[in-house]
Amino acid sequence: MLSGNDHPLAGLGVIEAERRIRSGKVSPVELVRACLERIRAQDGTLRAWVHLDEAGALALAGQREREARRKRFVGPLHGIPAGIKDIIDVAGMPTTAGARPFAHRKPQEDAAAVARLRAAGAILLGKTATTEFAYRDPAPTRNPWNPEHTPGGSSSGSAAAVAARMVPLALGSQTVGSVLRPAAYCGVVGLKATHGLVPTAGVVPLAWSLDHVGVFARGVADIAIALGVLVGRSLRAPGVRAPRIALPPELMARAEPEVAAQISSAADRFARAGARVHEVKLPASFSVLHAAGLAVLEAEAAAYHEPTFRDHAGEYGTQIRAMIETGLQSLATTYLNANRYRLAFRADALELLAGYDALLAPTAPGPAPRGLASTGDASLCAPWSFAGVPAITLPSGIAASGLPHAIQLVAAADQEARLLGVAAWCERQLGFGDRGP
C-alpha cells in the first residue's frame, strides 16, 4: 500500500475526483481513505486538524459509493471530502473556535454553508484549526511549504490541509484577510464572495458587517464548483480573452520589492496575452479606511463577546482580549462614523471596479513570514473585506525563499462569475498549476 505521502488519490482536485467517481474509476471510500492516510502521515507536523470524524466519513463514503454504483448522484460534490474551519458549525462535531473549553460546544445543526455542502454530496472529514475566535492569536498549524513559517490566519488549518493534499476542498472565513492571506502563504486558491452572498448562519462571528465564508481549493475551476454550491446557483464563468485589469500603484508600494516585481511581471505577462492593464488611483476615502474598518471590527467583536467576556476575560488569548477591551470602550458615535467612512469607500470602490473586469494587487506584502508568533500582514486584503466585494488569490510563482508567491484579483460586488472567468484566464497565463509544497 502507498503511504500517505505518495497516495495519488489524495492529490486529486475536486473536478477530477468527481469525474472519476462518476465514471466508476474511483470510489468515494478509496478517496476518503487516501485523505485520511495523508492526514495521519502529515498532521503530526502540520497540525491542520482539531477534530476528525473518520468513522462518520467512511460510513457516508460507503453510502456515496452505493449511490454512485446505481448512478444516483446527490449533487456536484458527490463523494468529495471537505474540511470545515472550526468556527463553522457541523452537526455532531465540536465547535471550539480555537479557544479554551469555556467556549466549546457541540451543535446539533449544520451551519447554512455546511448544509449546502452536504446537500451537494460532500463528505465532511472534520474541523480544521483556526486562530482563537478567528482573530490574531495564532493556531498551532504550520506551513506545508516550510514548517518554520506561518500558514497565515485565521483559516490556517483549512489552507494548510488543502495545500498538503489532505483534502481537496475546505471552508474558511474572512473578516480582514483570513481566507486570501493563508491561501497565498500556502500556495492554494482562496476566494471570498460578496458580503452576504454565502450565508454566515451557524458561524461564530468576529464582526457581522465584515464576516465572509470563503473557500479553499487547488484550482480556480474547483473553487467555481464549490462557490456555486455555497451560493445556491451555478456560477458559469464567462470566457475571457482580453480582460480589463486595474493596477493600483498605492498597493504595489506596500509590498516587498520581490513581491512588487512579481506582480509587475504578472501584469506584463497578462498584457502580452491581450489584457488591457491600466494603472489606477484608489479613491481619497481609502486613506481613512483602515482605521474605520478596525473600529467597526473592535465594536462588533466586543458586542458579541461581552456576555462571555464578563466571566472569562482571563481565559481569552492576549490579542483577542486586548481587542475586545478596546471595543468595549468604543463610543457609539465612533462606531457609526467608522461605518460611514467604510461605506463611503465601498461606494467609491464600486465605481472604480465597475470600469474593469478585475483589479490586480499583491495578496500580502511578502511570502509567509518565518516564525509562528504572528499570522502575517492582512492589510492588502483588508480593503476588499471592508468594502464587501469579491476577491480571489491564486499562486503565481516561487519566491527566492522557496515559498509561494500569489496574486490577488478583486471585482465589483456580485460579479463572482466575471471574477472567476478572469482568474481562470490569469491562472492559464501564469502556468503555476497544481504544485504541491
C-alpha positions as CSV (number, residue, x, y, z in Angstrom):
1,M,0.0,0.0,0.0
2,L,1.2,3.5,-0.8
3,S,2.0,5.7,2.2
4,G,0.0,8.9,3.0
5,N,2.9,10.8,1.4
6,D,2.5,9.3,-2.0
7,H,-1.1,8.2,-2.3
8,P,-2.1,9.5,-5.8
9,L,-5.8,9.8,-4.9
10,A,-5.1,12.3,-2.2
11,G,-3.7,14.7,-4.8
12,L,-6.9,14.8,-6.9
13,G,-8.7,18.1,-7.2
14,V,-12.5,18.5,-6.9
15,I,-13.4,18.3,-10.6
16,E,-11.0,15.4,-11.4
17,A,-12.1,13.4,-8.3
18,E,-15.8,14.0,-9.2
19,R,-15.2,12.9,-12.8
20,R,-13.5,9.7,-11.7
21,I,-16.3,8.9,-9.1
22,R,-19.0,9.4,-11.7
23,S,-17.1,7.2,-14.2
24,G,-16.6,4.5,-11.6
25,K,-12.8,4.7,-11.7
26,V,-12.6,5.9,-8.1
27,S,-14.8,5.1,-5.2
28,P,-15.6,7.7,-2.5
29,V,-14.4,5.2,0.1
30,E,-11.0,4.9,-1.6
31,L,-10.8,8.7,-1.8
32,V,-11.7,9.3,1.8
33,R,-9.2,6.6,2.9
34,A,-6.5,8.2,0.9
35,C,-7.1,11.6,2.5
36,L,-7.2,10.0,6.0
37,E,-3.9,8.3,5.3
38,R,-2.4,11.6,4.2
39,I,-3.6,13.3,7.3
40,R,-2.1,10.5,9.5
41,A,1.2,10.9,7.7
42,Q,1.4,14.7,7.8
43,D,-0.7,16.2,10.6
44,G,1.7,15.3,13.4
45,T,3.9,18.0,12.0
46,L,1.4,20.4,10.3
47,R,-1.4,20.3,12.9
48,A,-4.1,21.4,10.5
49,W,-6.9,19.4,12.1
50,V,-8.5,19.7,15.5
51,H,-11.2,17.1,15.0
52,L,-11.6,14.1,12.6
53,D,-14.7,12.0,12.2
54,E,-13.1,9.0,10.5
55,A,-15.9,6.6,11.2
56,G,-18.6,9.0,10.1
57,A,-16.7,10.0,6.9
58,L,-16.1,6.4,5.9
59,A,-19.7,5.4,6.6
60,L,-21.0,8.2,4.4
61,A,-18.4,7.4,1.8
62,G,-19.8,3.9,1.7
63,Q,-23.3,5.3,1.1
64,R,-22.0,7.6,-1.7
65,E,-20.3,4.6,-3.2
66,R,-23.5,2.6,-3.3
67,E,-25.3,5.6,-4.8
68,A,-22.6,6.1,-7.5
69,R,-22.9,2.4,-8.5
70,R,-26.7,3.0,-9.1
71,K,-25.9,6.3,-11.0
72,R,-27.8,8.2,-8.3
73,F,-25.6,11.3,-7.7
74,V,-26.6,13.6,-4.9
75,G,-25.0,16.7,-6.4
76,P,-21.9,18.3,-7.9
77,L,-19.7,17.3,-4.9
78,H,-20.8,13.7,-4.7
79,G,-18.2,11.9,-2.6
80,I,-15.8,14.8,-2.3
81,P,-14.0,15.1,1.1
82,A,-14.0,18.5,2.7
83,G,-12.6,20.2,5.8
84,I,-14.5,22.9,7.8
85,K,-12.9,25.7,9.8
86,D,-13.6,25.3,13.5
87,I,-15.7,28.4,13.9
88,I,-18.3,26.9,11.5
89,D,-20.9,24.5,13.0
90,V,-21.1,20.9,11.8
91,A,-23.8,18.9,13.5
92,G,-22.4,16.4,15.9
93,M,-18.8,17.7,15.8
94,P,-17.4,20.1,18.4
95,T,-17.0,23.8,17.6
96,T,-14.1,25.1,19.7
97,A,-13.3,28.4,17.8
98,G,-9.7,27.8,18.7
99,A,-10.5,28.9,22.3
100,R,-10.3,27.3,25.8
101,P,-13.1,25.0,27.0
102,F,-15.4,27.7,28.2
103,A,-16.3,28.4,24.6
104,H,-16.6,24.8,23.3
105,R,-20.0,23.4,22.3
106,K,-21.4,20.6,20.2
107,P,-24.0,22.0,17.8
108,Q,-26.9,19.8,16.7
109,E,-27.4,21.7,13.4
110,D,-25.1,22.4,10.5
111,A,-24.2,26.0,9.6
112,A,-26.0,27.1,6.4
113,A,-22.9,26.8,4.3
114,V,-22.1,23.3,5.6
115,A,-25.7,22.2,5.0
116,R,-25.3,23.2,1.3
117,L,-22.1,21.2,1.0
118,R,-23.8,18.2,2.5
119,A,-26.8,18.6,0.1
120,A,-24.3,18.6,-2.8
121,G,-22.9,15.3,-1.7
122,A,-19.7,16.3,0.1
123,I,-18.2,14.2,2.9
124,L,-17.1,16.2,5.9
125,L,-13.8,14.8,7.3
126,G,-13.7,17.1,10.3
127,K,-12.8,20.5,11.7
128,T,-9.7,22.5,10.7
129,A,-7.6,24.7,13.1
130,T,-8.4,28.4,13.5
131,T,-6.8,31.2,15.4
132,E,-8.7,32.0,18.6
133,F,-12.1,33.3,17.7
134,A,-10.7,33.9,14.2
135,Y,-8.5,36.8,15.4
136,R,-4.7,37.2,15.6
137,D,-3.7,34.7,18.4
138,P,-2.1,32.0,16.2
139,A,-3.2,28.5,15.9
140,P,-0.6,25.7,16.2
141,T,-0.8,25.0,12.4
142,R,2.4,25.1,10.4
143,N,3.0,26.0,6.7
144,P,3.3,22.9,4.5
145,W,6.0,24.6,2.3
146,N,8.2,25.1,5.4
147,P,7.0,24.3,8.9
148,E,9.2,27.1,10.3
149,H,6.9,29.6,8.6
150,T,3.3,30.7,9.4
151,P,0.5,29.3,7.3
152,G,-1.4,32.6,7.9
153,G,-4.6,33.1,9.8
154,S,-7.2,32.8,10.8
155,S,-8.2,29.9,8.4
156,S,-4.8,28.4,8.9
157,G,-5.9,24.8,9.1
158,S,-8.1,24.9,6.0
159,A,-5.3,26.4,3.9
160,A,-2.7,24.0,5.1
161,A,-4.9,21.0,4.7
162,V,-5.7,21.8,1.1
163,A,-2.0,22.6,0.3
164,A,-0.8,19.4,1.9
165,R,-3.2,17.3,-0.1
166,M,-5.0,16.2,3.0
167,V,-8.3,17.3,1.4
168,P,-9.3,18.8,-1.9
169,L,-11.7,21.4,-0.5
170,A,-12.1,23.4,2.7
171,L,-14.2,26.2,4.1
172,G,-12.8,29.2,5.9
173,S,-13.8,32.7,6.8
174,Q,-12.5,36.1,6.2
175,T,-13.2,39.3,8.2
176,V,-10.0,41.1,7.2
177,G,-7.7,38.7,5.3
178,S,-8.3,35.3,6.8
179,V,-9.0,33.4,3.5
180,L,-6.8,35.1,1.0
181,R,-3.7,35.5,3.1
182,P,-3.4,31.9,4.3
183,A,-4.2,30.7,0.7
184,A,-1.4,32.9,-0.6
185,Y,1.1,31.7,2.1
186,C,0.2,28.1,1.4
187,G,0.2,28.2,-2.4
188,V,-3.5,27.4,-3.0
189,V,-6.5,29.3,-4.4
190,G,-8.8,31.1,-1.9
191,L,-11.9,33.1,-2.6
192,K,-14.4,35.2,-0.6
193,A,-17.5,36.3,-2.3
194,T,-19.6,39.5,-2.0
195,H,-20.5,40.1,1.6
196,G,-23.7,38.2,2.5
197,L,-23.8,36.1,-0.7
198,V,-22.7,33.0,1.2
199,P,-24.8,32.7,4.4
200,T,-23.0,33.0,7.7
201,A,-25.7,31.5,9.9
202,G,-24.0,29.0,12.2
203,V,-20.6,30.7,12.0
204,V,-19.1,32.1,15.2
205,P,-19.0,35.8,14.3
206,L,-16.0,38.1,14.6
207,A,-17.7,41.2,13.1
208,W,-21.1,40.8,11.5
209,S,-20.6,43.7,9.0
210,L,-17.3,42.2,7.7
211,D,-17.5,38.4,8.1
212,H,-17.4,36.3,4.9
213,V,-17.5,32.5,4.5
214,G,-14.7,31.6,2.0
215,V,-13.5,28.5,0.2
216,F,-10.1,26.9,-0.5
217,A,-9.1,24.5,-3.3
218,R,-6.1,24.0,-5.6
219,G,-7.6,25.4,-8.8
220,V,-10.0,28.1,-10.0
221,A,-12.4,25.7,-11.6
222,D,-12.6,23.7,-8.3
223,I,-13.4,27.0,-6.5
224,A,-16.1,27.8,-9.0
225,I,-17.9,24.5,-8.4
226,A,-17.7,24.9,-4.7
227,L,-18.8,28.5,-4.7
228,G,-21.8,27.6,-6.9
229,V,-22.9,25.2,-4.2
230,L,-22.4,27.7,-1.4
231,V,-24.4,30.5,-3.2
232,G,-27.1,28.1,-4.3
233,R,-26.7,28.5,-8.1
234,S,-24.4,27.6,-10.9
235,L,-21.6,30.1,-11.5
236,R,-20.6,29.7,-15.1
237,A,-17.5,31.8,-15.6
238,P,-17.7,33.6,-18.9
239,G,-15.0,33.1,-21.5
240,V,-12.3,35.8,-21.2
241,R,-9.9,36.9,-23.9
242,A,-8.8,40.4,-23.2
243,P,-9.7,41.3,-19.6
244,R,-9.6,44.9,-18.4
245,I,-7.3,44.9,-15.4
246,A,-6.7,47.8,-12.9
247,L,-3.3,48.1,-11.3
248,P,-3.1,50.4,-8.2
249,P,0.5,51.6,-7.6
250,E,-0.5,52.6,-4.0
251,L,-0.9,48.9,-3.1
252,M,2.2,47.9,-5.0
253,A,4.2,50.3,-2.9
254,R,3.1,48.5,0.3
255,A,4.7,45.2,-0.9
256,E,8.2,44.0,-0.5
257,P,10.4,44.6,-3.6
258,E,10.4,40.9,-4.7
259,V,6.6,40.8,-4.4
260,A,6.1,44.1,-6.2
261,A,8.4,42.8,-9.0
262,Q,6.5,39.6,-9.2
263,I,3.1,41.4,-9.6
264,S,4.6,43.7,-12.3
265,S,5.9,40.7,-14.1
266,A,2.5,39.1,-13.9
267,A,0.9,42.3,-15.3
268,D,3.3,42.3,-18.1
269,R,2.6,38.7,-18.9
270,F,-1.1,39.4,-18.9
271,A,-0.7,42.4,-21.2
272,R,1.3,40.3,-23.7
273,A,-1.5,37.8,-23.7
274,G,-4.0,40.5,-24.6
275,A,-5.2,42.0,-21.3
276,R,-5.6,45.8,-21.1
277,V,-3.8,46.8,-17.9
278,H,-4.2,50.3,-16.6
279,E,-2.7,52.0,-13.6
280,V,-5.4,53.5,-11.3
281,K,-5.5,55.6,-8.3
282,L,-7.5,54.5,-5.3
283,P,-10.2,56.9,-4.1
284,A,-9.4,59.5,-1.4
285,S,-11.7,57.6,1.0
286,F,-9.0,54.8,1.1
287,S,-6.8,57.0,3.3
288,V,-9.1,56.5,6.4
289,L,-10.4,53.0,5.5
290,H,-8.0,51.0,7.7
291,A,-8.8,52.9,10.9
292,A,-12.5,52.8,10.1
293,G,-12.6,49.1,9.4
294,L,-10.7,48.4,12.6
295,A,-13.1,50.5,14.7
296,V,-16.0,48.5,13.2
297,L,-14.3,45.2,13.9
298,E,-13.5,46.2,17.5
299,A,-17.0,47.3,18.3
300,E,-18.8,44.4,16.8
301,A,-16.5,41.8,18.3
302,A,-16.9,43.4,21.7
303,A,-20.7,43.3,21.3
304,Y,-20.7,39.6,20.5
305,H,-18.2,38.6,23.2
306,E,-19.4,40.9,26.0
307,P,-21.7,38.4,27.9
308,T,-19.0,35.7,28.0
309,F,-16.1,38.1,28.5
310,R,-17.5,39.2,31.9
311,D,-16.8,35.8,33.3
312,H,-14.0,34.5,31.2
313,A,-11.8,37.5,30.3
314,G,-8.7,35.8,31.7
315,E,-9.2,32.8,29.5
316,Y,-9.0,34.8,26.3
317,G,-5.9,35.0,24.3
318,T,-3.7,38.1,24.5
319,Q,-4.7,39.7,21.2
320,I,-8.4,38.9,21.2
321,R,-8.7,40.1,24.8
322,A,-7.0,43.4,24.0
323,M,-9.2,43.9,21.0
324,I,-12.4,43.2,23.0
325,E,-11.3,45.5,25.8
326,T,-10.8,48.3,23.2
327,G,-14.2,47.6,21.6
328,L,-16.0,47.7,24.9
329,Q,-14.7,51.3,25.5
330,S,-15.8,52.4,22.0
331,L,-18.4,55.2,21.7
332,A,-21.5,54.6,19.6
333,T,-20.6,57.7,17.6
334,T,-17.1,56.3,16.9
335,Y,-18.7,53.1,15.6
336,L,-21.3,54.9,13.5
337,N,-18.9,57.3,11.9
338,A,-16.4,54.4,11.2
339,N,-19.2,52.6,9.3
340,R,-20.0,55.8,7.4
341,Y,-16.4,56.1,6.3
342,R,-16.3,52.4,5.4
343,L,-19.4,52.6,3.3
344,A,-18.1,55.7,1.6
345,F,-15.1,53.7,0.5
346,R,-17.3,50.9,-0.7
347,A,-19.3,53.3,-2.9
348,D,-16.1,54.8,-4.3
349,A,-14.6,51.3,-4.8
350,L,-17.7,50.0,-6.6
351,E,-17.5,53.0,-9.0
352,L,-13.8,52.2,-9.7
353,L,-14.2,48.5,-10.1
354,A,-17.2,48.9,-12.4
355,G,-14.8,50.0,-15.1
356,Y,-12.7,46.9,-15.0
357,D,-13.0,43.1,-15.0
358,A,-10.7,42.9,-12.1
359,L,-8.2,44.8,-10.0
360,L,-4.8,43.2,-9.6
361,A,-2.8,43.6,-6.4
362,P,-0.5,41.7,-4.1
363,T,-2.3,39.5,-1.6
364,A,0.3,40.1,1.1
365,P,3.4,42.3,1.4
366,G,5.6,39.2,1.2
367,P,5.6,35.5,1.3
368,A,4.8,33.7,4.6
369,P,6.9,35.2,7.4
370,R,9.2,33.0,9.4
371,G,8.0,32.1,12.9
372,L,4.7,31.1,14.4
373,A,4.1,34.1,16.7
374,S,2.3,36.0,14.0
375,T,-0.1,35.1,11.2
376,G,1.3,37.8,8.9
377,D,0.0,41.1,7.4
378,A,-3.6,41.3,6.2
379,S,-3.5,44.9,5.2
380,L,-3.7,44.3,1.4
381,C,-6.7,42.1,1.8
382,A,-8.5,44.3,4.3
383,P,-9.8,47.0,1.8
384,W,-11.9,44.4,0.0
385,S,-13.2,42.8,3.1
386,F,-14.2,46.2,4.5
387,A,-15.9,47.0,1.2
388,G,-17.6,43.6,1.0
389,V,-16.6,42.9,-2.6
390,P,-15.4,39.6,-4.0
391,A,-11.7,38.7,-4.1
392,I,-9.6,35.7,-5.1
393,T,-6.0,34.8,-4.7
394,L,-4.0,32.3,-6.8
395,P,-0.4,31.1,-6.6
396,S,1.8,32.7,-9.2
397,G,5.4,31.6,-8.6
398,I,8.0,30.7,-6.1
399,A,10.0,33.2,-4.1
400,A,13.7,33.1,-3.6
401,S,13.0,31.6,-0.1
402,G,11.2,28.6,-1.8
403,L,7.8,29.8,-0.5
404,P,4.9,30.5,-2.9
405,H,4.1,33.9,-4.4
406,A,0.5,34.9,-5.1
407,I,-1.6,37.5,-6.9
408,Q,-5.0,39.0,-5.7
409,L,-7.8,39.8,-8.0
410,V,-10.8,41.9,-6.9
411,A,-14.1,42.6,-8.7
412,A,-17.2,44.7,-8.2
413,A,-19.9,43.4,-5.9
414,D,-22.0,40.4,-7.2
415,Q,-19.5,39.9,-10.1
416,E,-18.3,36.5,-8.9
417,A,-18.8,34.8,-12.3
418,R,-16.8,37.5,-14.1
419,L,-14.1,37.4,-11.4
420,L,-13.8,33.6,-11.8
421,G,-13.5,34.0,-15.5
422,V,-10.7,36.5,-15.2
423,A,-9.0,34.3,-12.5
424,A,-9.1,31.2,-14.8
425,W,-7.6,33.3,-17.6
426,C,-4.9,34.6,-15.3
427,E,-4.2,31.1,-14.0
428,R,-3.6,29.8,-17.5
429,Q,-1.2,32.7,-18.3
430,L,0.7,32.1,-15.1
431,G,1.1,28.4,-15.6
432,F,1.8,27.7,-12.0
433,G,-0.6,24.7,-12.0
434,D,-1.4,22.5,-9.0
435,R,2.0,22.4,-7.5
436,G,2.4,21.0,-4.0
437,P,4.8,22.0,-1.3
